[in-house]
Amino acid sequence: MLINCPYCGPRDLSEFSYQGDGNRTRPDPASTNQAEWNAYVYDRTNIAGDHNEIWQHAGGCRAHLRVTRNTLTHKIISVGFARDERHKKPHGHRRSGAHS
Amino acid sequence: MSPRRSQTGGRVDRMRTIRFTFDGRPFTGHAGDTLASALLANGVTLFGRSFKYHRPRGVLTAGIDEPNALVTVLHGDVREPNIPATMLEIYDGLTVVSQNRFPTLAFDVGAANQLGGKLLGAGFYYKTFMGPVFGPLKGTRFWMFCEYFIRRAAGLGRAGIAKDPSRYERMNAFCDVLVVGSGPAGLMAAKAAADSGARVILAELEPKFGGAANWSGETIDGMAAAEWASTMVRDLKARDNVRLLPRTTVWGYYDDNAMAALERVTDHKSAPGKGEPRHRHWTIRAGSVVLATGAFERPLVFPGNDRPGVMLASAAERYANEFGILPGQKVALFVNNDAAYRAASTLRKAGAEIAAIVDVRGEISAAAQEIADEGGGELLRGHAVVATEGGKHISGIKVQKFDLANGALSGEARHLDADCLLVSGGWSPVIHLASQAGLKPEWNEALQAFLPPKPTQNWVGAGAFNGRFTTAEALTEGLAAGLSAAGSTGGTDSVPEVEAPALDPHPAPVFEIRAKGKAFVDFQHDVTADDVRLAYKEGFVSVEHLKRYTTLGMATDQGKTSNVPGIAIMADALGKPIPDVGTTRFRPPFAPVSLGALAAERYGEVKPERLTPMHDWHVENGAIMYTAGLWYRPMIYGLAGETVEQAYVREAKTTREAAGIVDVSTLGKIAVQGPDAADFLDRVYTNMFSTLAVGKARYGLMLREDGIALDDGTTWRLGNDDFLMTTTTANAGKVMQHLEYLLDVVWPELKVRLTSVTDQWAGAAIGGPRAREILASCVTGTAVDNDTLPFMGIVHGEIAGAPVMICRLSFSGEMAFEVYSGAGHGVHVWEALIEAGKPFGMVPYGLEALGTMRIEKGHVTGAEIDGRTTARDLGLDWMLSKKKPFVGSMMMDREGLADEDRVRLVGVIALDNRPLNGGAHIVEEANESEPRNSIGHITAVCYSPMLGKYIGLALVKGGKKRHGTRAFVSDPLRKRFGPVEIVSNHFFDPEGKRMHG
């Protein structure tokens, strides 16, 4: 399997480490909603199909990537920086990120 | 009558004689021979004994699909079993033995198994040896009695135990187009792709490129097909953008067009050339792949179809045209299609007499009729072979009238003399790789074959692989596939003309002749047509179940000749069409792969070693080194005659009485820098760091998101936005990844940079009542007194001219300092400290003494932070800030984690004054023989010089509530049972007077 790292180009799977389901959102740090925290820590969707995943290019630039991968075919539909995705949310300003 | 070499013909070099032995007997062959062809040339037809029934077996094929003629190659003491004789090129000194026979191949006592054939049918082992014992000869216990004899009698070659001295290597390659298979289709594809400028790799599993062109006897472009192939190969070889890989089996098709291939570099040589590996494993990343893997001819299933002398029609053509061998003098054919008639023509031209052509069909094409009419032998249309005669070699066949419509046999069985029977049951495209990179194979009624599936990866097929069985079609498809794979719209190449008889490739839908006797489907695993039907009767209706119950297709050949006939017989039993029964998915490898090639140079000790800058000093000064993850650390610096315990006790005691020094360079070190660094640390540590003054350090604890303790260590504030975090040696990587994830994914708005600086700093911890004096004697540029360097304070100075950073912190519980220098100055500073310590009686100490002193102090490490314990379990509640949220803060107080009855950190003292063991259980009852109800376990142990006792840390239910109570340590495996007292984990100097000075 190849992951097309936006920094490093297409690289072999062995350079990456899986960092979990990309669908979960960490609750606000101050949140005291236990159910929300439980969901963040434990609930996973286990999708058969296109799945939103976080991969770290651990053996390369160490950036975290948001990868959409089909769990049935291993086909990778899209790859982007996890931090860019985060910035699409209203949260915070766009700053010179890891790829500038 | 037996096979023999003809005077002329074939492409073996009759001028070069090669000597080899088979079962100890010397033989000769010629350069270009395989073991199979060389033995056939010598009149040998008995190659091995079958898996279950020990039936005599000969050679069925001429290639990688060979199920019968498996042999063991001996290289000194090294045995390599199950090599198809058809794929083994002979060389001088080759030593081969046959398999699965006792005492000899010709006289085999195991052949008596044939008499019990009915007993040994499908499921014999399940029925006989599994389940409870009913009666005398049943059940699992019976198996335990019989296993030795059965394992001896059944099976294929025996693996050796001698170490393989061969060298293997692996290669990575990249190309635009990988062409698999070098028959006419593959050669055309490779040339077309190369002409388009693509970088091409052409892989061929045989030694010689050309595939069927080498033996078809056809004419291409006005030349003999074999000559045309040679011309093409010469052309390709001369190009810079083409790499030719002979003897290379592409065995796996992985994601993103990553192809696995095995090149047998020197298996055909007496000795490898200089620098040559035995096998080379290739990982080829191909832009696109042309699958031109051809097709396997299928045998027909009829009684006695496994007798030596029965051979595939195409194999006989190969032996005749490539090796100049006549597989028999009086040859009969048994076919269900036209293509096999060419073999009759070939063998007749080579000098054999054609005894008869038995064809299940009533009608045949004009071209086939013409060949039959050319001479010799009867043409028996609408007939079938119902038996073969002879002992270890065929001497004749029996034929009967056959009704194509219902498979019924009729009339008297007729005998015909023959010393060789060529069979052809149609062709199966070699779709193994396509099946690994595609959807489901598709059944083609006209060809009676599974055709390649729709691709799910970037490949294109050509030729017989696609069910296009004529050479003209192969050339046309090869050209188109090569262009398409290279992304070219058109080239200048034209398709060469082919002269070949117009034989109809469509077989009659006949797979099996049902007559009395054992008719084999899977030769290698001895699975008969009756076994398949038995499986059906017993309810195994899916092809996957059939496979597992009968083991059909599960031998080393993976059913290359047997899968389709097996499925067809199952379909017949079920009364369903073949596509409804389905086919199994072909998994890698296509053919067996040597483990050596997969490992290549990666054997023995493959872990990297991490050495601290002071490593050599430790070794030179008597340290016994100990591995801690990838790191090497001193365990003790033993003196002559000292035991390990005596050494660490001395080191710890001297440290507490005077001073000691230990290498702490292995601690994980992460530079946390940026305007939001303090905020970030507040979020990841349970305690507060934003309040930490510059020039001070603080002990910190991290939790995981689920509230369980992750790691601990000190973090030093070197500047307002500049922190140096230390982690435990073992968790450095894990902590780094945890922090990187949080910064990159969760809080990208924080302006923080993380840099691993573990290898940049050398660290020495110096502790003990004289430690400050020692530092004062060697540090320049700063004072080290209590005002300048208070507890947890940091100063910068120099030692022996090298800049150092000193933090006053203590793991040993003594007045202690960590001295950090640049890694390049590590030894220099260390030696200066050692020198400075001499007048004060300072000793270097290792991990054992370090552990002893931390146990005496009750500090936790990885043994206690074991991924199950919480901060409260470890007695670190005081570090949990209530003023701010932190990672794990909401999860750590869940009911189960806050339970009072969880295991909590305590100390234990052995009351019998004997050593304790880490991992031993703590029980309440004094019951040594039946210990039960563990209340916890010991995590770390030592002999405490300060207490004069064997002590340990433990995680025990209830924790503090049990202080002052007795329990027992239970360690049945190591035969240790004895009373302990549960106490506070702070054994020594609980107020910390010593370190505060």
Interface residues (C-beta under 8 A of the other chain):
Chain A: M1 L2 L13 S17 Q19 R26 P27 P29 A30 S31 T32 Q34 W37 N38 Y40 V41 Y42 I54 Q56 A58 R62 A63 H64 T73 H74 A82 R83 R86 H87 H91 G92 H93 R95 G97 A98
Chain B: Y254 D255 D256 A258 T456 R683 E705 D706 Q737 E740 Y741 D744 V745 V746 P748 E749 K751 P885 F886 M890 M891 R894
